[in-house]
Amino acid sequence: MNDFKALKTFLMAAEKKSFAQVARELDMTPAAVTRAIAALEADLGVQLFVRTTRQVSLTADGAVFAAQIKPSIEALEAARRDVVNANKADQGRLRISAPTWLGKTILPPILAGFKELHPKMCFEISLSDGLVNILDDEYDLAIRISSQPSDKFTIWRKICVIPRILVAAPNSRFVDMKHPGELSPDDCLAYNGDSRRENWVLSDGGSTVNISAGRAFSANSGEVLADMAAEGLGVTLLPGFDISKHLQAGKLVHVLRNWAPPDLWLTLYYPPYQALPPRVALFSKFFEQQLPASLHPPY
């Protein structure tokens, strides 16, 4: 950074045409500015300035050198500024990955509230129901709804438990079922990030039943599965927030109430930081505080 400072001093002197003014703006002594320019001239083996008692002006070599290095020095200064700002809690850019439904409904008011408190913050939001590679895709954090994370090379923070329930259309034959064994694989509409089959593990607190879902229908969208179940196509297993509107409208009902799968977790998922950057830590705390109770709707 000493070379960078010397070059920055040179460019400012070329613009201001006064070592004294440069010294004032960079909080240096005039002698220190003179020494920095002299050392740069000695290193390059050329004279960069013509000095008079009233001002300094560039030599021909100095003008060429200034024109050549100015874009690079400005780019370095911008990069330095970005790094400094990125480590301030109330400014910088956050790249966030979030599940589609949560990103469309829950996240916007949280982002708006955070932006109102911290207007210098910028956001890049990517919505996907699949698991992202937070390192390769260079996210600052990801919001995940999944089983307990097992990745040992990243950091995660549990926010809350997300229950799931089995639902079907209220006028369908599935409403009267007493046991999961009454379901055939064709009746089970599966959620899978790769649009393949899903294994349901259901328990009544004593017995456990495994069901292979998705033989007839699977999708990587909870909204699509809820709509298909509401049409009477079968039974689907989804978090409550995915189906809250369908439940409230009477388009879906909770079936096999005594049987439930393991709960999912809502987590904030981070790259392997040694310590959370201030802006990431600040947003994480705000997100957790502002998370609405609608993630736990009554069934």
TORZAMI-522591 format. One record per residue (C-alpha): z, y, x. Coordinates in Angstrom, 2 decimals. Example, Ala and Ser with C-alpha at 12.3 -4.5 7.8 and 13.67 -1.06 7.14 Angstrom:
+---------+---------+---------+
|      zz |      yy |      xx |
+---------+---------+---------+
|    7.80 |   -4.50 |   12.30 |
|    7.14 |   -1.06 |   13.67 |
+---------+---------+---------+
This chain:
+---------+---------+---------+
|      zz |      yy |      xx |
+---------+---------+---------+
|    0.00 |    0.00 |    0.00 |
|    0.32 |    2.34 |    3.01 |
|   -3.48 |    2.25 |    3.51 |
|   -3.92 |    2.88 |   -0.23 |
|   -1.59 |    5.88 |   -0.04 |
|   -3.45 |    7.27 |    2.98 |
|   -6.81 |    6.94 |    1.21 |
|   -5.40 |    8.48 |   -1.97 |
|   -4.05 |   11.38 |    0.12 |
|   -7.46 |   11.82 |    1.74 |
|   -9.26 |   11.93 |   -1.62 |
|   -6.79 |   14.46 |   -3.04 |
|   -7.18 |   16.63 |    0.05 |
|  -10.96 |   16.46 |   -0.35 |
|  -10.58 |   17.65 |   -3.94 |
|   -7.88 |   20.29 |   -3.43 |
|   -9.10 |   21.53 |   -0.03 |
|   -5.49 |   22.20 |    0.90 |
|   -3.05 |   19.96 |    2.72 |
|   -0.16 |   22.10 |    1.42 |
|   -1.14 |   21.57 |   -2.23 |
|   -1.54 |   17.83 |   -1.65 |
|    1.93 |   17.76 |   -0.11 |
|    3.42 |   19.44 |   -3.19 |
|    1.71 |   17.10 |   -5.68 |
|    2.54 |   13.93 |   -3.75 |
|    6.07 |   15.07 |   -2.88 |
|    5.34 |   14.93 |    0.86 |
|    5.78 |   17.44 |    3.64 |
|    2.66 |   19.25 |    4.89 |
|    3.27 |   17.67 |    8.30 |
|    3.26 |   14.18 |    6.71 |
|   -0.08 |   14.90 |    5.03 |
|   -1.52 |   16.14 |    8.30 |
|   -0.31 |   13.02 |   10.13 |
|   -1.72 |   10.71 |    7.43 |
|   -5.17 |   12.33 |    7.63 |
|   -5.11 |   12.35 |   11.44 |
|   -4.19 |    8.65 |   11.51 |
|   -7.05 |    7.86 |    9.11 |
|   -9.48 |    9.83 |   11.28 |
|   -8.26 |    8.00 |   14.36 |
|   -8.66 |    4.65 |   12.62 |
|  -12.22 |    5.46 |   11.51 |
|  -13.19 |    7.19 |   14.75 |
|  -14.69 |   10.19 |   12.91 |
|  -13.56 |   13.65 |   11.88 |
|  -13.13 |   13.86 |    8.11 |
|  -12.11 |   17.51 |    7.71 |
|  -12.88 |   20.86 |    9.26 |
|   -9.57 |   22.72 |    9.37 |
|   -9.15 |   26.48 |    9.20 |
|   -6.06 |   28.59 |    8.73 |
|   -6.87 |   29.09 |    5.02 |
|   -8.31 |   25.76 |    3.88 |
|   -9.82 |   22.44 |    4.85 |
|  -13.27 |   21.17 |    3.97 |
|  -15.03 |   17.84 |    4.36 |
|  -17.34 |   17.12 |    7.23 |
|  -20.60 |   15.32 |    6.46 |
|  -18.97 |   12.02 |    7.44 |
|  -15.94 |   12.88 |    5.31 |
|  -18.11 |   13.62 |    2.25 |
|  -19.96 |   10.29 |    2.60 |
|  -16.69 |    8.40 |    3.06 |
|  -15.09 |   10.12 |    0.05 |
|  -18.05 |    9.28 |   -2.20 |
|  -17.99 |    5.62 |   -1.10 |
|  -14.26 |    4.96 |   -1.55 |
|  -13.56 |    7.06 |   -4.65 |
|  -14.57 |    4.39 |   -7.26 |
|  -12.52 |    1.71 |   -5.50 |
|   -9.44 |    3.89 |   -5.14 |
|   -9.64 |    4.94 |   -8.80 |
|   -9.92 |    1.27 |   -9.82 |
|   -6.92 |    0.34 |   -7.67 |
|   -4.92 |    3.21 |   -9.12 |
|   -5.79 |    2.06 |  -12.65 |
|   -4.76 |   -1.50 |  -11.79 |
|   -1.50 |   -0.29 |  -10.29 |
|   -0.83 |    1.81 |  -13.39 |
|   -1.57 |   -1.15 |  -15.68 |
|    0.84 |   -3.40 |  -13.78 |
|    3.58 |   -0.77 |  -13.90 |
|    3.02 |   -0.17 |  -17.63 |
|    2.91 |   -3.90 |  -18.34 |
|    6.46 |   -4.19 |  -17.06 |
|    7.77 |   -1.42 |  -19.27 |
|    9.30 |   -2.67 |  -22.48 |
|    7.71 |   -0.08 |  -24.74 |
|    4.13 |    0.01 |  -23.47 |
|    1.39 |   -2.28 |  -22.26 |
|   -0.75 |   -4.97 |  -23.88 |
|    0.34 |   -8.19 |  -25.57 |
|   -2.07 |  -11.11 |  -26.05 |
|   -0.68 |  -13.33 |  -28.82 |
|   -1.91 |  -16.62 |  -30.28 |
|   -0.68 |  -17.48 |  -33.79 |
|   -1.36 |  -20.04 |  -36.55 |
|   -3.97 |  -18.82 |  -39.04 |
|   -1.77 |  -18.62 |  -42.15 |
|    1.14 |  -16.99 |  -40.34 |
|   -1.22 |  -14.62 |  -38.55 |
|   -2.79 |  -13.50 |  -41.82 |
|    0.38 |  -13.08 |  -43.88 |
|    3.60 |  -12.93 |  -41.87 |
|    2.45 |  -11.34 |  -38.61 |
|    0.71 |   -8.10 |  -39.80 |
|    3.82 |   -6.35 |  -41.19 |
|    5.83 |   -7.43 |  -38.13 |
|    3.17 |   -6.00 |  -35.81 |
|    2.99 |   -2.80 |  -37.86 |
|    6.75 |   -2.35 |  -37.66 |
|    6.79 |   -2.98 |  -33.92 |
|    3.86 |   -0.60 |  -33.37 |
|    5.65 |    2.11 |  -35.33 |
|    8.67 |    1.80 |  -33.03 |
|    6.57 |    1.49 |  -29.87 |
|    3.28 |    3.38 |  -30.40 |
|    2.12 |    2.88 |  -26.80 |
|    1.92 |   -0.90 |  -27.25 |
|   -1.48 |   -2.57 |  -27.67 |
|   -2.20 |   -6.01 |  -29.13 |
|   -4.85 |   -8.71 |  -28.93 |
|   -4.30 |  -11.35 |  -31.63 |
|   -6.04 |  -14.73 |  -31.74 |
|   -5.60 |  -17.00 |  -34.78 |
|   -5.95 |  -20.76 |  -34.50 |
|   -4.29 |  -23.77 |  -36.13 |
|   -4.87 |  -25.89 |  -33.03 |
|   -2.69 |  -25.94 |  -29.94 |
|   -3.86 |  -23.45 |  -27.33 |
|   -3.66 |  -23.69 |  -23.57 |
|   -1.51 |  -20.65 |  -22.97 |
|   -2.21 |  -20.65 |  -19.23 |
|   -5.99 |  -21.07 |  -19.27 |
|   -6.41 |  -18.64 |  -22.17 |
|   -4.09 |  -16.08 |  -20.55 |
|   -1.85 |  -15.38 |  -23.55 |
|    1.43 |  -13.54 |  -23.08 |
|    2.97 |  -15.70 |  -25.80 |
|    1.98 |  -18.07 |  -28.58 |
|    3.61 |  -18.63 |  -31.95 |
|    3.68 |  -22.35 |  -32.72 |
|    4.60 |  -24.51 |  -35.69 |
|    4.85 |  -28.05 |  -34.40 |
|    7.17 |  -30.89 |  -33.55 |
|    9.69 |  -30.30 |  -30.78 |
|    7.75 |  -29.14 |  -27.69 |
|    7.61 |  -31.61 |  -24.82 |
|    5.65 |  -29.53 |  -22.29 |
|    7.84 |  -29.26 |  -19.19 |
|    5.65 |  -26.66 |  -17.48 |
|    6.03 |  -23.89 |  -20.05 |
|    8.87 |  -22.05 |  -21.77 |
|    9.62 |  -22.21 |  -25.48 |
|   12.17 |  -20.60 |  -27.75 |
|   13.16 |  -22.19 |  -31.06 |
|   13.20 |  -19.63 |  -33.86 |
|   13.81 |  -21.73 |  -36.97 |
|   13.21 |  -25.08 |  -38.65 |
|   10.15 |  -25.41 |  -40.90 |
|   10.63 |  -28.05 |  -43.64 |
|    7.64 |  -29.93 |  -45.06 |
|    7.25 |  -31.53 |  -48.47 |
|    4.84 |  -33.87 |  -50.25 |
|    2.93 |  -32.16 |  -53.06 |
|    0.31 |  -33.07 |  -55.65 |
|   -1.25 |  -31.63 |  -58.81 |
|    1.21 |  -31.57 |  -61.74 |
|   -1.10 |  -33.54 |  -64.04 |
|   -1.95 |  -36.22 |  -61.48 |
|   -0.78 |  -39.83 |  -61.38 |
|    1.16 |  -39.07 |  -58.18 |
|    3.90 |  -37.17 |  -60.04 |
|    5.52 |  -40.36 |  -61.34 |
|    5.68 |  -42.18 |  -57.99 |
|    9.06 |  -43.49 |  -56.87 |
|    8.19 |  -44.89 |  -53.42 |
|    5.67 |  -43.93 |  -50.69 |
|    4.44 |  -47.53 |  -50.79 |
|    2.62 |  -46.61 |  -54.00 |
|    0.28 |  -44.38 |  -51.95 |
|   -2.93 |  -45.78 |  -50.52 |
|   -4.42 |  -44.24 |  -47.36 |
|   -7.19 |  -42.75 |  -49.51 |
|   -4.59 |  -40.84 |  -51.54 |
|   -3.18 |  -39.01 |  -48.50 |
|   -4.82 |  -35.75 |  -47.46 |
|   -4.16 |  -35.25 |  -43.76 |
|   -3.62 |  -32.17 |  -41.66 |
|   -4.96 |  -32.51 |  -38.15 |
|   -6.04 |  -29.90 |  -35.64 |
|   -9.00 |  -32.12 |  -34.73 |
|   -9.79 |  -32.99 |  -38.37 |
|   -8.84 |  -36.63 |  -37.84 |
|   -6.13 |  -38.89 |  -39.26 |
|   -2.45 |  -38.06 |  -39.37 |
|    0.56 |  -40.38 |  -39.26 |
|    3.24 |  -39.59 |  -41.83 |
|    6.77 |  -40.78 |  -41.02 |
|    8.82 |  -40.53 |  -44.23 |
|   12.52 |  -41.28 |  -44.62 |
|   14.95 |  -41.35 |  -47.54 |
|   17.92 |  -41.25 |  -45.22 |
|   18.04 |  -45.02 |  -44.87 |
|   14.57 |  -46.52 |  -44.89 |
|   11.53 |  -45.26 |  -42.99 |
|    7.89 |  -45.64 |  -44.05 |
|    4.81 |  -44.95 |  -41.90 |
|    1.60 |  -43.95 |  -43.67 |
|   -1.82 |  -43.44 |  -42.08 |
|   -3.18 |  -40.36 |  -43.85 |
|   -6.65 |  -38.88 |  -43.79 |
|   -8.92 |  -41.89 |  -44.25 |
|  -10.70 |  -40.20 |  -47.16 |
|   -9.99 |  -36.53 |  -46.39 |
|   -8.56 |  -34.45 |  -43.55 |
|   -8.77 |  -30.79 |  -42.56 |
|   -7.36 |  -28.44 |  -39.97 |
|   -6.40 |  -25.87 |  -42.61 |
|   -3.27 |  -26.01 |  -44.74 |
|   -4.93 |  -23.75 |  -47.31 |
|   -7.81 |  -26.19 |  -47.76 |
|   -5.45 |  -29.15 |  -48.12 |
|   -3.33 |  -27.31 |  -50.69 |
|   -6.44 |  -26.42 |  -52.71 |
|   -7.74 |  -30.00 |  -52.61 |
|   -4.38 |  -31.39 |  -53.69 |
|   -4.28 |  -28.86 |  -56.53 |
|   -7.66 |  -30.23 |  -57.65 |
|   -6.05 |  -33.67 |  -57.99 |
|   -7.70 |  -35.25 |  -54.96 |
|   -4.44 |  -36.65 |  -53.63 |
|   -1.08 |  -35.95 |  -52.00 |
|   -0.64 |  -33.71 |  -48.98 |
|    2.25 |  -32.98 |  -46.65 |
|    2.64 |  -29.33 |  -45.71 |
|    5.20 |  -26.67 |  -44.73 |
|    6.60 |  -24.79 |  -47.70 |
|    5.02 |  -21.47 |  -46.74 |
|    1.53 |  -23.03 |  -46.86 |
|    1.99 |  -23.98 |  -50.52 |
|    4.46 |  -21.42 |  -51.86 |
|    1.84 |  -19.65 |  -54.00 |
|    0.57 |  -22.94 |  -55.40 |
|    4.13 |  -23.99 |  -56.25 |
|    4.97 |  -20.68 |  -57.90 |
|    1.73 |  -20.79 |  -59.92 |
|    2.39 |  -24.37 |  -61.02 |
|   -0.76 |  -25.68 |  -59.36 |
|    1.28 |  -28.05 |  -57.15 |
|    4.60 |  -29.82 |  -57.60 |
|    6.97 |  -31.51 |  -55.18 |
|    6.58 |  -35.30 |  -55.38 |
|    8.65 |  -38.14 |  -53.87 |
|   11.55 |  -35.70 |  -53.57 |
|   13.82 |  -38.25 |  -51.92 |
|   11.39 |  -38.80 |  -49.06 |
|   10.84 |  -36.32 |  -46.24 |
|    9.28 |  -36.21 |  -42.77 |
|   10.94 |  -34.77 |  -39.65 |
|   11.07 |  -31.00 |  -39.80 |
|    8.73 |  -28.88 |  -37.73 |
|    9.88 |  -26.06 |  -35.49 |
|    8.69 |  -22.50 |  -35.37 |
|    8.76 |  -21.62 |  -31.68 |
|    7.69 |  -18.84 |  -29.38 |
|    5.87 |  -20.41 |  -26.50 |
|    5.43 |  -18.70 |  -23.13 |
|    3.73 |  -19.22 |  -19.77 |
|    6.14 |  -20.31 |  -17.01 |
|    7.54 |  -16.84 |  -16.32 |
|   10.44 |  -16.60 |  -13.88 |
|   11.79 |  -14.05 |  -16.35 |
|   10.20 |  -12.79 |  -19.57 |
|    8.33 |   -9.51 |  -19.00 |
|   10.21 |   -6.71 |  -20.79 |
|    7.50 |   -6.14 |  -23.40 |
|    7.36 |   -9.88 |  -24.19 |
|   11.15 |  -10.11 |  -24.48 |
|   11.28 |   -7.00 |  -26.69 |
|    8.60 |   -8.29 |  -29.07 |
|   10.17 |  -11.76 |  -29.19 |
|   13.50 |  -10.31 |  -30.29 |
|   11.84 |   -8.09 |  -32.89 |
|    9.75 |  -10.99 |  -34.23 |
|   12.84 |  -13.15 |  -34.71 |
|   14.73 |  -10.32 |  -36.43 |
|   11.88 |   -9.47 |  -38.79 |
|   10.85 |  -13.01 |  -39.71 |
|   11.02 |  -13.10 |  -43.53 |
|   12.97 |  -15.57 |  -45.63 |
|    9.64 |  -16.59 |  -47.23 |
|    9.31 |  -19.26 |  -44.54 |
|   11.95 |  -21.15 |  -46.50 |
|   10.77 |  -20.91 |  -50.13 |
|   12.59 |  -22.77 |  -52.91 |
|   10.86 |  -25.97 |  -53.95 |
+---------+---------+---------+
